[in-house]
Amino acid sequence: MITADTVFLVVDDADTMRKVNSSQLERLGARHILTAANGAEALAVLRARKVNVILSDWSMPVMDGLTLLREVRGNPRLAALPFIMVTAESSRAQITEAIAAGVSSILIKPYTANDLSQRIIRAMRHRPRAPVVAVAEEPAHESEPPAERKPTLLVVDDVPDNLALIAGLFQDDYRVLAARDGHGALAICTSDAPPDLILLDVMMPNMDGFELAQHLRSHPSASQIPVIFITAMSDPAAQLRGLELGAVDFVSKPVDPKSLHLRVVNLLRLVEQRNALQQEYDTMLELERLREEASSLSRHDLKAPLCNILGLARGLLEGGNLLPRQQQMLHSLESDCQSLLGMVDLANDLHKIETGRFVLRPAAVDLLAMVRRLCDSARLTYQAKGLTIEVVTQDASESTPLQASGDELLCFSLLNNLLKNACEAAPDKSRVRVTLAHTDCIELLMENHPAVPPAFRPRFFEKYASDGKAGGTGLGTYSAKLLAEAQHGSLELEVDDAENLTRLRLRLPV
């Protein structure tokens, strides 16, 4: 999947890591690699150059990786760009946040060139919210999650008996590699599949353990491999030099097998935990993709019956010979079907709003006409409750029409949620009043009895919060507030305990 024409953008504030990532990409066949020191620089590159894949660190000054991801997903031209997030320290909540923002793949440091290759293949196959295009030349198994592997241990010693002894201690639990000199060990450590831990003898001909450790620390793909020195040297200065070169432990010769085994097990347990964490994040990402695909299929399946109902309503209207009341009901059915079709499409916008990727393209929306139409429909829907639903205008004239700046579909869903919430909460034979006013903004006040209970008021706009409604989803007021703020407006709860009234105050820009 990586071709000579694939353009990569590597984003990291550390010059060393930019070089490491670029080096690994070159070894995978990449020929066009651009770099940036933070998200702001990356956006400047994306404006000027065509890029096929972004590989970005999470923690950066000026603009971090998560903000960059949201900017990319919010740009229609870049929205489907594969985006791989690289992180050393992230909580499950942060990973969930990145997945919600539309990350293509997540890579935990430290990682190998092989790990990077697998994430690139998956990221390029699973472009967010765009059709997945099958690539014939890539084997199908490469896009599957990697199978669990045993940690790899490299034993380096110029004495064959020592190699056999140490390798024998671990061969049942780990994948064990052996090298008899520093040059052979360096070749293994700088390959596409470096070991997870090195057991390194200090005294070796040609290249001793210290010299090998120095080479490893200066090599991009081998610098993070932990090293345990095995030595007969007891000189404190030698141990200090080893620590300066990044040694995580020292083991004295002659080797105590039990002590060495415990030290290696403890260190490799951290490696296994890192591998398990990477697998967990991969699974979380895959589950989110499955959820999105299921949501997309559901929206598709909902549209067909709604279109059929809409067609039947229009056919009956065109057939004539209807009573005025029948015509009114069919027109209401036609309008509601059109609204439902719009709301099916709205589901995708809601997800973008929640993840900060929604881009508002404001237009003039006639709120008064929309409110009147919704109230006409609500009177039919809730006629069994005997509600009085009235619309009142204030401070409006021909020169100051009640037009808001927003998105018509978002406004419709927002107002529909508010009216539905008020009508469902209102007691039978009570009044629901909608007041619209034109001041420095367009203001709408929705009033109904009874007052929201005091204990529920702090949670009124929370997602999934519901009070006293059988089967209530708790999404109506949550999504209404979300839609108001997405249009640069506000929605507030006001309660009048003396009058036993609930008021929702909506403000939208003129």
Beta strands, then each sheet from edge to edge (+ up, - down):
strand 1: 7-11
strand 2: 32-36
strand 3: 53-57
strand 4: 83-87
strand 5: 105-108
strand 6: 152-156
strand 7: 175-179
strand 8: 197-201
strand 9: 227-231
strand 10: 247-252
strand 11: 363-366
strand 12: 388-394
strand 13: 403-406
strand 14: 431-438
strand 15: 442-448
strand 16: 490-496
strand 17: 501-508
sheet 1: 2+ 1+ 3+ 4+ 5+
sheet 2: 7+ 6+ 8+ 9+ 10+
sheet 3: 11+ 13-
sheet 4: 12+ 14+ 15- 17+ 16-
end
